[in-house]
Amino acid sequence: MGIAKAFAQEGVNICLNGFGDEKEIEAIRAGLEDKYGVAAMYDGADMTKPPEIRALVAAAERAFGAVDILVNNAGIQHVAPVEDFPEDKWDAIIAINLSAAFHATKAAFTGMKARKFGRIINIASAHGLVASPFKSAYVAAKHGIVGFTKTVALEGAEFGVTCNAICPGYVKTPLVEKQIPDQAKARGMSEAEVIERVILAAQPTKEFVTVEQIGALAVFLTAKSAAQITGAALSIDGGWVAH
């Protein structure tokens, strides 16, 4: 939601996607419209299903006339040693964290090229640049996102379409909160020890990245002043990958 709010503050119309309680989603959607005076819609497309992803992009184009900014931010996680990693979890993580970005980009790319303007922002991770144990599928998907970003940047370069990857360190989102007990089980630690010795140990600042900071960077990447930034994997990780 931090990215959606950041764009809404700039007067950008928003199409939301994600699973959750129907009433909560509607409250978020209506709140964006009421607070920021933008049009906000919700599409419940299942990001493991390419036809639904294509339909989501088409619905946004019908509602707003065009999709000029695409933020690929769908993600799930599972933590386990590689020899115990469930194959269905691997397939789901690759589908949602990597393949969904391809399908959404493909659906929006033709229109962006025709209009000579587009901003594609892929939310990767520090794990798109470095690895951690017990996260084979997630690390593979996020490394894939960084490579995909570079390819799309090259293909869009002559058409005014940029593509960049934001690579956050740990952000205290529901996704990260769900990892803590899994990490504790895998490592034989308490949850407090996981936070101190595993999660924030990687970030020299010893602070979580905030959703507001990520939103601000995403907005900057859509500005004219960022037109020559493309194909980049931009770290926002408290110094994690500087090690």
Protein Blocks (a to p, Z undefined) as FASTA:
>chain_A
ZZmmmmmmnopacddeddddfklmmmmmmmmmmmnopacdddfbdfkbmklmmmmmmmmm
mmnopafbdcdfbdcdddddfklmcfklmmmmmmmmmmmmmmmmmmmmmmmmmnopacdd
ddfbfklmbccehilmmmmmmmmmmmmmmmmmmmmmmnopacddddddddddfklmmmmm
mmmmmnopafklmmmmmmmmmpmnlpacdfklmmmmmmmmmpmklmmgghiacddeehmm
mZZ
